Amino acid sequence: MNEEISKMFMVCILLEGIITYINNFFVSGEPPYQMILSLVFGIFIAVAYNIDILKFINIESNIPYVGSILTGILFSRGSNYVYDLMNKIK
């Protein structure tokens, strides 16, 4: 049961990050170039090094690279965000 709660928590955090980016990219009006660059680098690094935080907690996608792309989105939110997330998962 604790593992299932961790999985749901991780999905909620991912969705919050995605919704934040959608809001900043499409609703705010001005293109947030710093956020776009952060997102591109985060996804690039996660895919290039095949890093998948979701796989770490036994959530695997049937679609290749989805876990790495979502991990890249988490990375783009910043090191403090990821560090806090990993502490909560533990």
Secondary structure, 3 states (H helix, E strand, C coil): CHHHHHHHHHHHHHHHHHHHHHHHHHHCCCCCHHHHHHHHHHHHHHHHCCCCHHHHCCCCCCCCCHHHHHHHHHHHCCHHHHHHHHHHHC
